[in-house]
Amino acid sequence: MLETLFSELKDLLWGLGIVSFAIVGLLMLPKKLSNQLGQHPFILTIMFFLILYAVIRVFN
């Protein structure tokens, strides 16, 4: 039972780490590149789904 709990906690921490890394990476983008990404919502959508896919892969 305790082993299962630690396994789920590890998965949760991996997921939080991936999401945090993605957020920090996007925040550190130069202003010019950030503005260009804002003009192309399709690219942002693709990035969102790639991050979501990575988190789902960690949990499976």
N, CA and C atoms as a LAMMPS dump frame, in Angstrom:
ITEM: TIMESTEP
0
ITEM: NUMBER OF ATOMS
180
ITEM: BOX BOUNDS ff ff ff
-5.0000000000000000e+02 5.0000000000000000e+02
-5.0000000000000000e+02 5.0000000000000000e+02
-5.0000000000000000e+02 5.0000000000000000e+02
ITEM: ATOMS id mol type element x y z
1 1 1 N 0.827 -1.189 0
2 1 2 C 0 0 0
3 1 3 C 0.877 1.259 0
4 2 1 N 1.888 1.267 0.841
5 2 2 C 2.786 2.417 0.907
6 2 3 C 3.593 2.551 -0.388
7 3 1 N 3.927 1.415 -0.983
8 3 2 C 4.675 1.443 -2.237
9 3 3 C 3.838 2.071 -3.351
10 4 1 N 2.562 1.774 -3.372
11 4 2 C 1.661 2.355 -4.368
12 4 3 C 1.542 3.86 -4.176
13 5 1 N 1.464 4.273 -2.932
14 5 2 C 1.371 5.7 -2.629
15 5 3 C 2.619 6.439 -3.102
16 6 1 N 3.798 5.871 -2.843
17 6 2 C 5.035 6.506 -3.289
18 6 3 C 5.143 6.529 -4.812
19 7 1 N 4.645 5.491 -5.462
20 7 2 C 4.667 5.441 -6.917
21 7 3 C 3.78 6.547 -7.498
22 8 1 N 2.598 6.73 -6.928
23 8 2 C 1.705 7.788 -7.393
24 8 3 C 2.283 9.171 -7.095
25 9 1 N 2.938 9.313 -5.961
26 9 2 C 3.576 10.588 -5.623
27 9 3 C 4.7 10.908 -6.6
28 10 1 N 5.467 9.902 -6.973
29 10 2 C 6.547 10.095 -7.941
30 10 3 C 5.983 10.536 -9.288
31 11 1 N 4.887 9.9 -9.72
32 11 2 C 4.254 10.295 -10.978
33 11 3 C 3.741 11.729 -10.914
34 12 1 N 3.153 12.081 -9.793
35 12 2 C 2.653 13.448 -9.625
36 12 3 C 3.791 14.46 -9.696
37 13 1 N 4.9 14.155 -9.037
38 13 2 C 6.036 15.075 -9.057
39 13 3 C 6.632 15.197 -10.449
40 14 1 N 6.68 14.107 -11.198
41 14 2 C 7.164 14.172 -12.579
42 14 3 C 6.256 15.063 -13.414
43 15 1 N 4.952 14.895 -13.255
44 15 2 C 4.005 15.72 -14
45 15 3 C 4.137 17.195 -13.654
46 16 1 N 4.247 17.498 -12.371
47 16 2 C 4.426 18.887 -11.947
48 16 3 C 5.742 19.457 -12.462
49 17 1 N 6.764 18.634 -12.478
50 17 2 C 8.067 19.079 -12.979
51 17 3 C 8.02 19.428 -14.452
52 18 1 N 7.336 18.605 -15.242
53 18 2 C 7.23 18.871 -16.682
54 18 3 C 6.457 20.158 -16.93
55 19 1 N 5.333 20.316 -16.241
56 19 2 C 4.523 21.521 -16.421
57 19 3 C 5.287 22.759 -15.952
58 20 1 N 5.967 22.662 -14.824
59 20 2 C 6.737 23.8 -14.313
60 20 3 C 7.866 24.178 -15.267
61 21 1 N 8.547 23.182 -15.8
62 21 2 C 9.625 23.431 -16.758
63 21 3 C 9.083 24.141 -17.994
64 22 1 N 7.92 23.713 -18.473
65 22 2 C 7.322 24.336 -19.654
66 22 3 C 6.937 25.786 -19.364
67 23 1 N 6.367 26.034 -18.199
68 23 2 C 5.964 27.399 -17.849
69 23 3 C 7.184 28.303 -17.73
70 24 1 N 8.212 27.839 -17.047
71 24 2 C 9.426 28.645 -16.888
72 24 3 C 10.079 28.887 -18.249
73 25 1 N 10.087 27.855 -19.091
74 25 2 C 10.655 28.016 -20.428
75 25 3 C 9.923 29.071 -21.235
76 26 1 N 8.596 29.071 -21.164
77 26 2 C 7.825 30.074 -21.895
78 26 3 C 8.01 31.468 -21.304
79 27 1 N 8.173 31.562 -19.987
80 27 2 C 8.377 32.87 -19.365
81 27 3 C 9.735 33.471 -19.7
82 28 1 N 10.707 32.63 -19.983
83 28 2 C 12.054 33.11 -20.265
84 28 3 C 12.277 33.462 -21.734
85 29 1 N 11.242 33.269 -22.569
86 29 2 C 11.386 33.612 -23.978
87 29 3 C 11.601 35.113 -24.137
88 30 1 N 12.387 35.503 -25.126
89 30 2 C 12.54 36.934 -25.395
90 30 3 C 11.196 37.555 -25.771
91 31 1 N 11.063 38.833 -25.505
92 31 2 C 9.797 39.549 -25.728
93 31 3 C 9.362 39.458 -27.19
94 32 1 N 10.304 39.58 -28.108
95 32 2 C 9.967 39.555 -29.535
96 32 3 C 9.404 38.191 -29.931
97 33 1 N 10.023 37.121 -29.474
98 33 2 C 9.541 35.775 -29.785
99 33 3 C 8.201 35.503 -29.107
100 34 1 N 8.047 36 -27.899
101 34 2 C 6.783 35.848 -27.185
102 34 3 C 5.643 36.531 -27.933
103 35 1 N 5.906 37.723 -28.45
104 35 2 C 4.889 38.433 -29.235
105 35 3 C 4.541 37.683 -30.512
106 36 1 N 5.543 37.082 -31.162
107 36 2 C 5.286 36.318 -32.377
108 36 3 C 4.46 35.071 -32.074
109 37 1 N 4.738 34.415 -30.955
110 37 2 C 3.934 33.254 -30.579
111 37 3 C 2.493 33.655 -30.29
112 38 1 N 2.301 34.821 -29.717
113 38 2 C 0.96 35.308 -29.429
114 38 3 C 0.153 35.582 -30.686
115 39 1 N 0.84 35.845 -31.785
116 39 2 C 0.157 36.108 -33.047
117 39 3 C -0.233 34.816 -33.764
118 40 1 N 0.282 33.681 -33.306
119 40 2 C 0.006 32.396 -33.943
120 40 3 C -0.562 31.426 -32.899
121 41 1 N -1.864 31.487 -32.651
122 41 2 C -2.451 30.623 -31.627
123 41 3 C -2.36 29.135 -31.965
124 42 1 N -2.214 28.808 -33.247
125 42 2 C -2.091 27.403 -33.631
126 42 3 C -0.809 26.791 -33.061
127 43 1 N 0.273 27.551 -33.087
128 43 2 C 1.547 27.07 -32.532
129 43 3 C 1.426 26.886 -31.023
130 44 1 N 0.754 27.827 -30.358
131 44 2 C 0.542 27.698 -28.912
132 44 3 C -0.309 26.486 -28.587
133 45 1 N -1.296 26.208 -29.422
134 45 2 C -2.144 25.031 -29.218
135 45 3 C -1.332 23.753 -29.359
136 46 1 N -0.477 23.702 -30.355
137 46 2 C 0.385 22.531 -30.538
138 46 3 C 1.309 22.35 -29.332
139 47 1 N 1.896 23.45 -28.849
140 47 2 C 2.777 23.37 -27.682
141 47 3 C 2.015 22.875 -26.457
142 48 1 N 0.794 23.356 -26.268
143 48 2 C -0.022 22.924 -25.147
144 48 3 C -0.282 21.425 -25.199
145 49 1 N -0.655 20.927 -26.376
146 49 2 C -0.949 19.507 -26.486
147 49 3 C 0.309 18.645 -26.362
148 50 1 N 1.452 19.149 -26.784
149 50 2 C 2.702 18.407 -26.592
150 50 3 C 3.047 18.286 -25.104
151 51 1 N 2.854 19.366 -24.361
152 51 2 C 3.104 19.328 -22.924
153 51 3 C 2.11 18.393 -22.247
154 52 1 N 0.853 18.486 -22.643
155 52 2 C -0.177 17.61 -22.083
156 52 3 C 0.135 16.149 -22.395
157 53 1 N 0.584 15.864 -23.607
158 53 2 C 0.958 14.502 -24.004
159 53 3 C 2.117 13.988 -23.136
160 54 1 N 3.095 14.839 -22.883
161 54 2 C 4.236 14.423 -22.065
162 54 3 C 3.793 14.09 -20.639
163 55 1 N 2.889 14.886 -20.091
164 55 2 C 2.396 14.624 -18.735
165 55 3 C 1.612 13.319 -18.714
166 56 1 N 0.787 13.071 -19.717
167 56 2 C 0.015 11.828 -19.763
168 56 3 C 0.937 10.629 -19.889
169 57 1 N 1.997 10.751 -20.681
170 57 2 C 2.957 9.643 -20.824
171 57 3 C 3.629 9.312 -19.499
172 58 1 N 3.879 10.319 -18.678
173 58 2 C 4.498 10.086 -17.379
174 58 3 C 3.551 9.288 -16.482
175 59 1 N 2.272 9.609 -16.523
176 59 2 C 1.326 8.937 -15.658
177 59 3 C 0.968 7.54 -16.119
178 60 1 N 1.242 7.206 -17.376
179 60 2 C 0.944 5.849 -17.861
180 60 3 C 2.16 5.033 -17.836
